[in-house]
Amino acid sequence: MITVRNQFEGVPAFEHIAGSSFGNWSNRETACALLSTLEKVSDYDCSKFYIDIAELHDESDQWFDFQDEIAELLNEYMPMPEFCSVVLEDNEFTVRPNLEAAQDDCHTFNDYPDKKIPDSHSDFILVVNDHGNVTCQQWDYGKSEYITIWDMV
């Protein structure tokens, strides 16, 4: 089970972008959904991609490269929580946390701290409990407390 308590202005963690684990989206539908999202979150000119979609045959091997290219642009232009990116998993493009990146940049605790971690080079922390649940939090200077950016079970 995945839960989201997103305080972020933008696309939240675990947001579904395109595709289906049930396999009922065509490559063309997935590519159009990715482009639609890119147009909503940026001023990137997507007209070239729509021409490519019109010209690609449904059974073409180029669909996956094409979709990966759009996903890379989403990762570059789409506002999303820290340590997250658009990834393809189970035939779905989803905003997912990158735990490796978070672990490299965050202090890790087994309980929620009640004050800012001194001498921390980052405003972000990870809280990992004894069941393996992970919460990414960011220090909110206005509230003087950590707020949850994303968490996963």
DSSP file (Angstrom, degrees, kcal/mol; ACC not computed):
  #  RESIDUE AA STRUCTURE BP1 BP2  ACC     N-H-->O    O-->H-N    N-H-->O    O-->H-N    TCO  KAPPA ALPHA  PHI   PSI    X-CA   Y-CA   Z-CA
    1    1 A M              0   0    0      0, 0.0   152,-0.9     0, 0.0     2,-0.4   0.000 360.0 360.0 360.0 137.5    0.0    0.0    0.0
    2    2 A I        -     0   0    0    150,-0.2     2,-0.3   151,-0.2   150,-0.2  -0.956 360.0-169.2-118.5 134.2    1.3    3.5   -0.9
    3    3 A T        -     0   0    0    148,-0.4   148,-0.7    -2,-0.4     2,-0.4  -0.887   7.4-151.6-120.1 155.9    0.1    6.6    0.8
    4    4 A V        +     0   0    0     -2,-0.3     2,-0.3   146,-0.1   146,-0.1  -0.990  21.2 169.0-129.7 125.9    0.7   10.2   -0.2
    5    5 A R        -     0   0    0     -2,-0.4     2,-0.5   144,-0.1    -2,-0.0  -0.687  26.5-179.6-127.5  76.9    0.9   13.2    2.2
    6    6 A N        +     0   0    0     -2,-0.3   143,-0.2     1,-0.1   144,-0.1  -0.699  27.1 172.2 -93.6 121.5    2.2   15.7   -0.3
    7    7 A Q        +     0   0    0    141,-0.7     2,-0.2    -2,-0.5    -1,-0.1   0.273  50.4 115.5 -98.1   7.0    2.9   19.3    0.8
    8    8 A F        -     0   0    0    141,-0.3     2,-1.0     1,-0.1    -2,-0.1  -0.557  68.7-129.8 -87.3 140.1    4.6   20.0   -2.6
    9    9 A E  S    S+     0   0    0     -2,-0.2     2,-0.3    71,-0.1    -1,-0.1  -0.777  82.3  32.8 -84.2 102.1    3.2   22.5   -5.2
   10   10 A G  S    S-     0   0    0     -2,-1.0    70,-0.2    68,-0.0    -2,-0.0  -0.984 111.5 -11.4 149.9-156.9    3.3   20.3   -8.3
   11   11 A V  S    S-     0   0    0     68,-2.3     3,-0.1    -2,-0.3    -2,-0.1  -0.639  72.7-131.0 -78.1 124.1    2.8   16.7   -9.3
   12   12 A P    >   -     0   0    0      0, 0.0     3,-1.5     0, 0.0    83,-0.2  -0.258  27.5 -85.8 -76.5 162.0    2.7   14.6   -6.2
   13   13 A A  T 3  S+     0   0    0    136,-0.4    83,-0.2     1,-0.2     3,-0.1  -0.351 114.1  23.1 -60.0 145.4    4.7   11.4   -5.6
   14   14 A F  T 3  S+     0   0    0     81,-3.0     2,-0.3     1,-0.3    -1,-0.2   0.538  83.8 153.2  72.4  10.6    3.0    8.3   -6.9
   15   15 A E    <   -     0   0    0     -3,-1.5    80,-2.2    80,-0.2     2,-0.4  -0.553  45.5-126.7 -70.3 130.1    0.9   10.2   -9.4
   16   16 A H  E     +A   94   0A   0     -2,-0.3    78,-0.2    78,-0.2     3,-0.1  -0.639  32.1 173.7 -76.8 131.2    0.0    8.1  -12.5
   17   17 A I  E     -     0   0A   0     76,-3.1     2,-0.3     1,-0.4    77,-0.2   0.812  56.9 -24.7-105.0 -48.9    1.0    9.8  -15.7
   18   18 A A  E    S+A   93   0A   0     75,-1.5    75,-3.6    16,-0.0    -1,-0.4  -0.989  91.7  40.8-163.8 158.0    0.3    7.3  -18.5
   19   19 A G  E     -A   92   0A   0     -2,-0.3     2,-0.3    73,-0.2    73,-0.2  -0.188  60.9-109.8  91.2 177.9   -0.1    3.6  -19.3
   20   20 A S    >   -     0   0    0     71,-1.1     3,-1.5     5,-0.2     5,-0.3  -0.977   6.9-142.3-153.3 134.8   -1.7    0.7  -17.5
   21   21 A S  T 3  S+     0   0    0     -2,-0.3    71,-0.1     1,-0.3    70,-0.1   0.676 106.1  65.6 -67.8 -15.6   -0.5   -2.4  -15.6
   22   22 A F  T 3  S-     0   0    0     69,-0.1    -1,-0.3    -3,-0.0    69,-0.1   0.559 108.6-126.9 -81.3  -8.6   -3.6   -4.1  -17.2
   23   23 A G  S <  S+     0   0    0     -3,-1.5    -2,-0.1    67,-0.2    68,-0.1   0.687  72.5 124.7  75.4  18.9   -2.0   -3.6  -20.6
   24   24 A N        +     0   0    0      2,-0.1     2,-0.5     0, 0.0    -1,-0.1   0.303  45.7  90.3 -98.3  11.9   -5.0   -1.9  -22.1
   25   25 A W  S    S-     0   0    0     -5,-0.3    -5,-0.2    66,-0.1     2,-0.1  -0.900  71.7-135.6-102.5 133.9   -3.3    1.3  -23.3
   26   26 A S     >  -     0   0    0     -2,-0.5     4,-2.5     1,-0.1     5,-0.2  -0.409  26.0-109.7 -77.5 163.4   -1.8    1.4  -26.8
   27   27 A N  H  > S+     0   0    0      1,-0.2     4,-2.4    31,-0.2     5,-0.2   0.884 121.8  52.5 -59.4 -37.8    1.6    2.8  -27.4
   28   28 A R  H  > S+     0   0    0      2,-0.2     4,-2.5     1,-0.2    -1,-0.2   0.914 108.9  48.3 -65.7 -44.2    0.0    5.7  -29.1
   29   29 A E  H  > S+     0   0    0      2,-0.2     4,-2.3     1,-0.2    -2,-0.2   0.908 112.4  49.3 -63.1 -42.0   -2.4    6.4  -26.2
   30   30 A T  H  X S+     0   0    0     -4,-2.5     4,-2.3     2,-0.2    -2,-0.2   0.931 111.7  48.1 -63.0 -45.9    0.6    6.3  -23.7
   31   31 A A  H  X S+     0   0    0     -4,-2.4     4,-2.4     1,-0.2    -2,-0.2   0.904 111.9  49.8 -62.6 -41.8    2.7    8.6  -25.8
   32   32 A C  H  X S+     0   0    0     -4,-2.5     4,-2.6     2,-0.2    -1,-0.2   0.896 110.2  50.3 -64.6 -39.9   -0.2   11.1  -26.2
   33   33 A A  H  X S+     0   0    0     -4,-2.3     4,-2.1     2,-0.2    -2,-0.2   0.901 110.5  49.8 -65.0 -40.4   -0.8   11.0  -22.4
   34   34 A L  H  X S+     0   0    0     -4,-2.3     4,-2.3     2,-0.2    -2,-0.2   0.924 113.1  46.5 -62.3 -44.1    2.9   11.7  -21.8
   35   35 A L  H  X S+     0   0    0     -4,-2.4     4,-2.6     2,-0.2    -2,-0.2   0.898 109.1  54.4 -65.4 -40.5    2.8   14.6  -24.2
   36   36 A S  H  X S+     0   0    0     -4,-2.6     4,-1.7     1,-0.2    -1,-0.2   0.906 109.8  47.5 -59.9 -41.6   -0.4   16.0  -22.7
   37   37 A T  H  X S+     0   0    0     -4,-2.1     4,-1.7     2,-0.2    -1,-0.2   0.921 110.1  52.3 -65.1 -43.9    1.3   16.0  -19.3
   38   38 A L  H  X S+     0   0    0     -4,-2.3     4,-1.0     1,-0.2     6,-0.4   0.899 109.6  49.7 -59.3 -41.4    4.4   17.7  -20.7
   39   39 A E  H  < S+     0   0    0     -4,-2.6    -1,-0.2     1,-0.2    -2,-0.2   0.855 109.8  51.8 -66.2 -34.4    2.3   20.4  -22.3
   40   40 A K  H  < S+     0   0    0     -4,-1.7    -1,-0.2     1,-0.2    -2,-0.2   0.828 117.1  37.1 -70.8 -32.0    0.4   21.0  -19.0
   41   41 A V  H  < S+     0   0    0     -4,-1.7     2,-0.3    -5,-0.1    -1,-0.2   0.474 122.8  23.8-103.8  -2.3    3.5   21.4  -16.9
   42   42 A S     <  -     0   0    0     -4,-1.0    36,-0.0    -3,-0.2    32,-0.0  -0.917  68.0-119.6-149.7 173.9    5.8   23.3  -19.3
   43   43 A D        +     0   0    0     -2,-0.3     2,-0.1     2,-0.1    -4,-0.1   0.042  61.6 144.3-105.1  24.8    5.9   25.6  -22.4
   44   44 A Y        -     0   0    0     -6,-0.4     2,-0.9     1,-0.1    -2,-0.1  -0.412  58.0-117.4 -64.2 134.9    7.9   22.9  -24.3
   45   45 A D        +     0   0    0      1,-0.2     3,-0.3    -2,-0.1     4,-0.2  -0.665  37.5 174.2 -78.9 107.2    6.9   22.8  -28.0
   46   46 A C    >>  +     0   0    0     -2,-0.9     4,-1.6     1,-0.2     3,-0.6   0.353  47.2 105.0 -95.3   3.7    5.5   19.3  -28.5
   47   47 A S  H 3> S+     0   0    0      1,-0.3     4,-1.7     2,-0.2    -1,-0.2   0.860  77.5  55.2 -58.6 -37.9    4.3   19.8  -32.1
   48   48 A K  H 3> S+     0   0    0     -3,-0.3     4,-2.1     1,-0.2    -1,-0.3   0.896 106.0  52.6 -60.1 -40.1    7.2   17.7  -33.5
   49   49 A F  H <> S+     0   0    0     -3,-0.6     4,-2.6     1,-0.2    -1,-0.2   0.880 105.4  53.2 -66.0 -37.8    6.2   14.8  -31.2
   50   50 A Y  H  X S+     0   0    0     -4,-1.6     4,-2.0     2,-0.2    -1,-0.2   0.865 108.2  50.9 -66.5 -34.1    2.6   14.8  -32.4
   51   51 A I  H  X S+     0   0    0     -4,-1.7     4,-1.6     2,-0.2    -1,-0.2   0.922 110.4  49.7 -64.7 -43.8    3.9   14.6  -36.0
   52   52 A D  H  X S+     0   0    0     -4,-2.1     4,-1.7     1,-0.2    -2,-0.2   0.903 109.0  52.2 -61.3 -41.4    6.1   11.6  -35.0
   53   53 A I  H  < S+     0   0    0     -4,-2.6    -1,-0.2     1,-0.2    -2,-0.2   0.911 108.9  50.3 -61.3 -42.5    3.1   10.0  -33.3
   54   54 A A  H  < S+     0   0    0     -4,-2.0    -1,-0.2     1,-0.2    -2,-0.2   0.832 114.6  44.2 -64.6 -31.8    1.0   10.3  -36.5
   55   55 A E  H  < S+     0   0    0     -4,-1.6     2,-0.2    -5,-0.1    -1,-0.2   0.691  91.4  97.1 -89.6 -19.1    3.8    8.8  -38.6
   56   56 A L  S  < S-     0   0    0     -4,-1.7     2,-0.2    -3,-0.2   -28,-0.0  -0.521  73.8-126.0 -76.6 135.4    4.7    5.9  -36.4
   57   57 A H    >   -     0   0    0     -2,-0.2     3,-2.1     1,-0.1     6,-0.1  -0.520  22.7-117.4 -74.6 145.4    3.1    2.5  -37.2
   58   58 A D  T 3  S+     0   0    0      1,-0.3   -31,-0.2    -2,-0.2    -1,-0.1   0.799 114.7  45.7 -55.3 -31.9    1.3    0.8  -34.2
   59   59 A E  T 3  S+     0   0    0    -32,-0.0    -1,-0.3     3,-0.0    -2,-0.0   0.246  84.8 134.3 -97.3  12.7    3.7   -2.1  -34.2
   60   60 A S    X   -     0   0    0     -3,-2.1     3,-0.7     1,-0.1    -4,-0.0  -0.291  56.6-140.7 -65.6 145.4    6.9    0.0  -34.5
   61   61 A D  T 3  S+     0   0    0      1,-0.2     4,-0.5     2,-0.1     3,-0.5   0.544  94.4  76.0 -77.6  -8.8    9.9   -0.8  -32.3
   62   62 A Q  T 3>  +     0   0    0      1,-0.2     4,-2.4     2,-0.1    -1,-0.2   0.580  69.2  86.4 -82.0 -10.2   10.5    3.0  -31.9
   63   63 A W  H <> S+     0   0    0     -3,-0.7     4,-2.9     1,-0.2     5,-0.2   0.901  87.9  49.3 -58.7 -43.1    7.6    3.5  -29.4
   64   64 A F  H  > S+     0   0    0     -3,-0.5     4,-2.4     2,-0.2    -1,-0.2   0.905 112.6  46.5 -68.1 -40.1    9.6    2.7  -26.3
   65   65 A D  H  > S+     0   0    0     -4,-0.5     4,-2.2     2,-0.2    -1,-0.2   0.911 113.8  50.6 -63.4 -41.2   12.5    5.0  -27.3
   66   66 A F  H  X S+     0   0    0     -4,-2.4     4,-1.8     2,-0.2    -2,-0.2   0.927 111.8  46.1 -61.7 -47.8    9.9    7.7  -28.1
   67   67 A Q  H  X S+     0   0    0     -4,-2.9     4,-2.5     1,-0.2    -1,-0.2   0.882 111.1  52.8 -64.8 -39.3    8.2    7.3  -24.7
   68   68 A D  H  X S+     0   0    0     -4,-2.4     4,-2.3    -5,-0.2    -1,-0.2   0.891 106.7  53.5 -62.5 -39.3   11.5    7.3  -22.9
   69   69 A E  H  X S+     0   0    0     -4,-2.2     4,-1.7     2,-0.2    -2,-0.2   0.916 110.9  45.4 -62.1 -43.2   12.5   10.6  -24.6
   70   70 A I  H  X S+     0   0    0     -4,-1.8     4,-2.4     2,-0.2    -2,-0.2   0.903 110.5  53.9 -67.4 -40.5    9.2   12.2  -23.5
   71   71 A A  H  X S+     0   0    0     -4,-2.5     4,-2.3     1,-0.2    15,-0.3   0.891 106.5  52.9 -60.9 -39.0    9.7   10.8  -19.9
   72   72 A E  H  X S+     0   0    0     -4,-2.3     4,-1.4     2,-0.2    -1,-0.2   0.898 108.8  49.6 -62.3 -40.1   13.2   12.4  -19.8
   73   73 A L  H  X S+     0   0    0     -4,-1.7     4,-2.6     2,-0.2     5,-0.3   0.893 108.8  52.6 -65.9 -38.8   11.7   15.7  -20.8
   74   74 A L  H  X S+     0   0    0     -4,-2.4     4,-2.9     1,-0.2    -2,-0.2   0.915 107.4  52.1 -61.0 -42.3    9.0   15.3  -18.0
   75   75 A N  H  < S+     0   0    0     -4,-2.3    -1,-0.2     1,-0.2    -2,-0.2   0.823 114.4  43.9 -63.1 -30.1   11.8   14.7  -15.5
   76   76 A E  H  < S+     0   0    0     -4,-1.4    -2,-0.2    -5,-0.2    -1,-0.2   0.878 127.9  23.7 -80.5 -39.5   13.5   17.9  -16.7
   77   77 A Y  H  < S+     0   0    0     -4,-2.6    -3,-0.2    -5,-0.1    -2,-0.2   0.691  96.0  93.6-105.0 -22.0   10.5   20.2  -16.8
   78   78 A M  S  < S-     0   0    0     -4,-2.9     2,-0.4    -5,-0.3   -36,-0.1  -0.599  71.4-127.8 -84.2 128.6    7.8   18.8  -14.5
   79   79 A P        +     0   0    0      0, 0.0   -68,-2.3     0, 0.0    -1,-0.1  -0.596  47.4 150.5 -71.1 127.0    7.7   20.2  -10.9
   80   80 A M        -     0   0    0     -2,-0.4     4,-0.1   -70,-0.2     3,-0.1  -0.954  48.0 -70.5-150.7 166.3    7.7   17.2   -8.6
   81   81 A P    >   -     0   0    0      0, 0.0     3,-1.2     0, 0.0    -1,-0.0  -0.111  63.9 -81.9 -59.9 157.0    8.8   16.4   -5.1
   82   82 A E  T 3  S+     0   0    0      1,-0.2     3,-0.1    15,-0.0    20,-0.1  -0.247 114.0  17.9 -55.8 145.6   12.5   16.1   -4.2
   83   83 A F  T 3  S+     0   0    0      1,-0.2    15,-3.8    14,-0.1     2,-0.3   0.729 102.2 116.3  63.5  26.2   14.1   12.7   -5.0
   84   84 A C  E <   +B   97   0A   0     -3,-1.2     2,-0.3    13,-0.3    -1,-0.2  -0.876  35.0 169.8-121.2 156.4   11.3   11.8   -7.5
   85   85 A S  E     -B   96   0A   0     11,-2.1    11,-3.0    -2,-0.3     2,-0.6  -0.973  42.0 -93.2-154.8 164.4   11.3   11.1  -11.2
   86   86 A V  E     +B   95   0A   0     -2,-0.3     2,-0.3   -15,-0.3     9,-0.2  -0.738  52.9 172.8 -82.6 123.1    9.0    9.8  -13.9
   87   87 A V  E     -B   94   0A   0      7,-2.7     7,-2.4    -2,-0.6     2,-0.6  -0.913  34.2-121.4-131.0 157.6    9.7    6.1  -14.3
   88   88 A L  E     +B   93   0A   0     -2,-0.3     2,-0.3     5,-0.2     5,-0.2  -0.893  41.2 158.1 -99.2 120.9    8.2    3.2  -16.2
   89   89 A E  E >   -B   92   0A   0      3,-2.7     3,-1.2    -2,-0.6    -2,-0.1  -0.971  67.5  -6.3-145.7 127.7    7.1    0.3  -14.0
   90   90 A D  T 3  S-     0   0    0     -2,-0.3   -67,-0.2     1,-0.3     3,-0.1   0.899 129.1 -56.0  54.2  44.8    4.6   -2.4  -14.8
   91   91 A N  T 3  S+     0   0    0      1,-0.2   -71,-1.1   -72,-0.1     2,-0.4   0.668 117.5 110.3  63.6  20.0    3.6   -0.7  -18.0
   92   92 A E  E <   -AB  19  89A   0     -3,-1.2    -3,-2.7   -73,-0.2     2,-0.6  -0.985  63.4-141.1-126.5 135.6    2.8    2.6  -16.2
   93   93 A F  E     +AB  18  88A   0    -75,-3.6   -76,-3.1    -2,-0.4   -75,-1.5  -0.862  39.9 164.3 -90.1 120.9    4.6    5.9  -16.2
   94   94 A T  E     -AB  16  87A   0     -7,-2.4    -7,-2.7    -2,-0.6     2,-0.7  -0.959  46.6-109.0-139.0 150.5    4.4    7.1  -12.6
   95   95 A V  E     + B   0  86A   0    -80,-2.2   -81,-3.0    -2,-0.3    -9,-0.2  -0.756  51.3 178.0 -79.0 116.7    6.2    9.7  -10.4
   96   96 A R  E     - B   0  85A   0    -11,-3.0   -11,-2.1    -2,-0.7     2,-0.1  -0.938  31.1-112.1-126.2 143.8    8.3    7.6   -8.1
   97   97 A P  E     - B   0  84A   0      0, 0.0     2,-0.8     0, 0.0   -13,-0.3  -0.445  21.4-139.3 -67.0 145.8   10.7    8.3   -5.3
   98   98 A N     >  -     0   0    0    -15,-3.8     4,-2.2     1,-0.2     5,-0.2  -0.882  18.0-173.0-106.3  97.1   14.3    7.4   -5.9
   99   99 A L  H  > S+     0   0    0     -2,-0.8     4,-3.0     1,-0.2     5,-0.2   0.850  80.8  57.2 -63.1 -35.5   15.4    5.9   -2.6
  100  100 A E  H  > S+     0   0    0      2,-0.2     4,-1.8     1,-0.2    -1,-0.2   0.942 109.6  44.4 -60.5 -46.9   19.0    5.6   -3.6
  101  101 A A  H  > S+     0   0    0      1,-0.2     4,-1.2     2,-0.2    -2,-0.2   0.910 114.5  49.7 -64.0 -41.7   19.2    9.4   -4.4
  102  102 A A  H  X S+     0   0    0     -4,-2.2     4,-1.7   -19,-0.2     3,-0.5   0.917 110.0  50.1 -64.0 -42.8   17.4   10.2   -1.2
  103  103 A Q  H  < S+     0   0    0     -4,-3.0    -1,-0.2     1,-0.2    -2,-0.2   0.846 108.1  54.2 -65.2 -32.8   19.7    8.0    0.9
  104  104 A D  H  < S+     0   0    0     -4,-1.8    -1,-0.2    -5,-0.2    -2,-0.2   0.803 120.6  30.3 -68.6 -28.9   22.7    9.6   -0.6
  105  105 A D  H  < S+     0   0    0     -4,-1.2     2,-0.3    -3,-0.5    19,-0.2   0.514 110.3  69.7-111.0  -7.6   21.6   13.2    0.3
  106  106 A C  S  < S-     0   0    0     -4,-1.7     2,-0.2    -5,-0.1    19,-0.2  -0.860  74.0-120.6-119.5 146.7   19.5   12.8    3.5
  107  107 A H  E     -c  125   0B   0     17,-0.9    19,-2.8    -2,-0.3     2,-0.4  -0.606  35.5-138.9 -71.5 144.1   20.2   11.9    7.1
  108  108 A T  E     +c  126   0B   0     -2,-0.2     2,-0.3    17,-0.2    19,-0.2  -0.921  24.3 176.3-114.7 135.4   18.2    8.8    8.0
  109  109 A F  E     -c  127   0B   0     17,-2.7    19,-3.1    -2,-0.4     3,-0.1  -0.877  33.7-141.2-130.5 160.9   16.4    8.3   11.3
  110  110 A N  S    S+     0   0    0     -2,-0.3     2,-0.3    17,-0.2    20,-0.2   0.395  90.8  33.3-102.4   1.5   14.2    5.6   12.8
  111  111 A D  S    S-     0   0    0     18,-0.1    17,-0.1     0, 0.0    -1,-0.1  -0.970  96.1 -89.8-148.7 161.3   11.9    8.2   14.5
  112  112 A Y        -     0   0    0     -2,-0.3     2,-0.1    15,-0.1    15,-0.0  -0.605  40.2-135.7 -77.8 119.1   10.6   11.7   13.6
  113  113 A P        -     0   0    0      0, 0.0    33,-0.3     0, 0.0     4,-0.1  -0.447   3.2-149.7 -71.9 148.5   12.9   14.4   15.0
  114  114 A D  S    S+     0   0    0     -2,-0.1     2,-0.3    31,-0.1    -2,-0.0   0.436  76.3  37.0 -99.4  -0.3   11.2   17.4   16.7
  115  115 A K  S    S-     0   0    0     30,-0.1    30,-0.1     3,-0.0    29,-0.0  -0.958  99.1 -75.4-145.2 164.5   13.8   20.0   15.7
  116  116 A K        -     0   0    0     -2,-0.3    -2,-0.1     1,-0.1     7,-0.1  -0.315  50.7-112.9 -61.0 137.3   16.1   20.9   12.8
  117  117 A I    >   -     0   0    0     -4,-0.1     3,-1.1     1,-0.1    -1,-0.1  -0.621  36.6-125.5 -73.7 118.3   19.1   18.6   12.5
  118  118 A P  T 3  S+     0   0    0      0, 0.0     3,-0.1     0, 0.0    -1,-0.1  -0.286  86.9  12.9 -66.7 151.0   22.1   20.8   13.3
  119  119 A D  T 3  S+     0   0    0      1,-0.2     2,-0.4     2,-0.0    -2,-0.0   0.709  87.6 154.7  58.3  23.3   25.0   20.9   10.8
  120  120 A S    <   -     0   0    0     -3,-1.1    -1,-0.2     1,-0.1   -14,-0.0  -0.675  39.2-156.0 -82.9 132.8   22.8   19.3    8.2
  121  121 A H  S    S+     0   0    0     -2,-0.4     2,-0.3    -3,-0.1    -1,-0.1   0.516  80.0  50.1 -82.0  -4.7   23.8   20.1    4.6
  122  122 A S        -     0   0    0      2,-0.1   -15,-0.1     1,-0.1    -2,-0.0  -0.965  68.7-143.6-134.1 148.4   20.3   19.3    3.5
  123  123 A D  S    S+     0   0    0     -2,-0.3    16,-2.6    16,-0.1     2,-0.3   0.382  81.6  87.9 -85.9   3.5   16.8   20.3    4.6
  124  124 A F  E     + D   0 138B   0    -19,-0.2   -17,-0.9    14,-0.2     2,-0.3  -0.803  52.4 178.4-108.3 144.8   15.6   16.8    3.9
  125  125 A I  E     -cD 107 137B   0     12,-2.4    12,-2.6    -2,-0.3     2,-0.4  -0.946  19.9-138.2-135.4 159.3   15.6   13.7    6.1
  126  126 A L  E     -cD 108 136B   0    -19,-2.8   -17,-2.7    -2,-0.3     2,-0.5  -0.968  10.1-160.5-115.1 136.3   14.4   10.1    5.7
  127  127 A V  E     -cD 109 135B   0      8,-2.5     8,-2.0    -2,-0.4     2,-0.5  -0.976  10.7-177.4-115.6 118.7   12.6    8.3    8.5
  128  128 A V  E     - D   0 134B   0    -19,-3.1     6,-0.2    -2,-0.5     2,-0.1  -0.963  10.7-156.4-118.6 116.9   12.7    4.5    8.2
  129  129 A N    >   -     0   0    0      4,-1.8     3,-1.9    -2,-0.5   -18,-0.1  -0.258  37.1 -92.1 -86.8 179.2   10.8    2.6   10.8
  130  130 A D  T 3  S+     0   0    0      1,-0.3    -1,-0.1   -20,-0.2   -20,-0.0   0.593 125.1  57.0 -69.8  -9.4   11.3   -1.0   11.9
  131  131 A H  T 3  S-     0   0    0      2,-0.1    -1,-0.3     0, 0.0    -3,-0.0   0.450 119.8-107.0 -95.3  -3.1    8.8   -2.2    9.3
  132  132 A G    <   +     0   0    0     -3,-1.9     2,-0.2     1,-0.3    -2,-0.1   0.494  67.0 151.1  90.5   4.6   10.7   -0.6    6.5
  133  133 A N        -     0   0    0     20,-0.1    -4,-1.8    18,-0.0     2,-0.4  -0.501  31.8-152.0 -68.6 138.3    8.2    2.2    5.9
  134  134 A V  E     -DE 128 152B   0     18,-2.2    18,-2.7    -6,-0.2     2,-0.4  -0.949  15.2-175.8-121.2 132.0   10.0    5.3    4.5
  135  135 A T  E     -DE 127 151B   0     -8,-2.0    -8,-2.5    -2,-0.4     2,-0.5  -0.995  12.0-154.2-125.7 129.4    9.0    8.9    4.9
  136  136 A C  E     -DE 126 150B   0     14,-3.2    13,-3.2    -2,-0.4    14,-1.3  -0.903  21.3-177.9-100.8 127.2   10.8   11.8    3.2
  137  137 A Q  E     -DE 125 148B   0    -12,-2.6   -12,-2.4    -2,-0.5     2,-0.4  -0.917  15.7-153.1-126.8 152.6   10.5   15.1    5.1
  138  138 A Q  E     -DE 124 147B   0      9,-2.5     9,-2.8    -2,-0.3     2,-0.3  -0.964  28.1-110.6-123.8 141.0   11.7   18.7    4.5
  139  139 A W  E     - E   0 146B   0    -16,-2.6     2,-0.7    -2,-0.4     7,-0.2  -0.553  25.8-151.9 -70.7 127.6   12.4   21.3    7.1
  140  140 A D  E  >> - E   0 145B   0      5,-3.0     4,-1.7    -2,-0.3     5,-1.3  -0.898   5.8-165.8-101.6 108.0    9.8   24.1    6.9
  141  141 A Y  T  45S+     0   0    0     -2,-0.7    -1,-0.1     1,-0.2     5,-0.0   0.812  86.7  54.5 -66.4 -30.3   11.4   27.3    8.1
  142  142 A G  T  45S+     0   0    0      1,-0.2    -1,-0.2    -3,-0.1    -2,-0.0   0.892 119.7  30.9 -70.1 -39.4    8.1   29.1    8.5
  143  143 A K  T  45S-     0   0    0      2,-0.2    -2,-0.2    -3,-0.1    -1,-0.2   0.573 100.3-132.9 -93.4 -11.5    6.6   26.4   10.7
  144  144 A S  T  <5S+     0   0    0     -4,-1.7     2,-0.3     1,-0.2    -3,-0.2   0.923  72.7  91.7  54.8  48.2    9.9   25.4   12.3
  145  145 A E  E   <S-E  140   0B   0     -5,-1.3    -5,-3.0    -7,-0.1     2,-0.3  -0.979  82.6 -94.9-157.9 163.6    9.1   21.7   11.8
  146  146 A Y  E     -E  139   0B   0    -33,-0.3     2,-0.4    -2,-0.3    -7,-0.2  -0.683  36.8-160.0 -82.4 137.8    9.6   18.9    9.3
  147  147 A I  E     -E  138   0B   0     -9,-2.8    -9,-2.5    -2,-0.3     2,-0.4  -0.916  24.1-106.9-117.0 148.3    6.8   18.3    6.8
  148  148 A T  E     +E  137   0B   0     -2,-0.4  -141,-0.7   -11,-0.2   -11,-0.3  -0.582  30.7 177.9 -78.2 128.0    6.2   15.1    4.9
  149  149 A I  E    S-     0   0B   0    -13,-3.2  -136,-0.4     1,-0.4  -141,-0.3   0.850  71.1 -23.5 -91.3 -48.4    7.0   15.3    1.2
  150  150 A W  E     -E  136   0B   0    -14,-1.3   -14,-3.2  -144,-0.1    -1,-0.4  -0.976  58.8-168.2-157.1 156.6    6.2   11.7    0.4
  151  151 A D  E     -E  135   0B   0   -148,-0.7  -148,-0.4    -2,-0.3     2,-0.4  -0.989   3.4-165.4-146.1 156.1    6.0    8.4    2.2
  152  152 A M  E      E  134   0B   0    -18,-2.7   -18,-2.2    -2,-0.3  -150,-0.2  -0.997 360.0 360.0-144.5 147.2    5.7    4.8    1.2
  153  153 A V              0   0    0   -152,-0.9  -151,-0.2    -2,-0.4    -1,-0.1   0.349 360.0 360.0-108.8 360.0    4.8    1.6    2.9
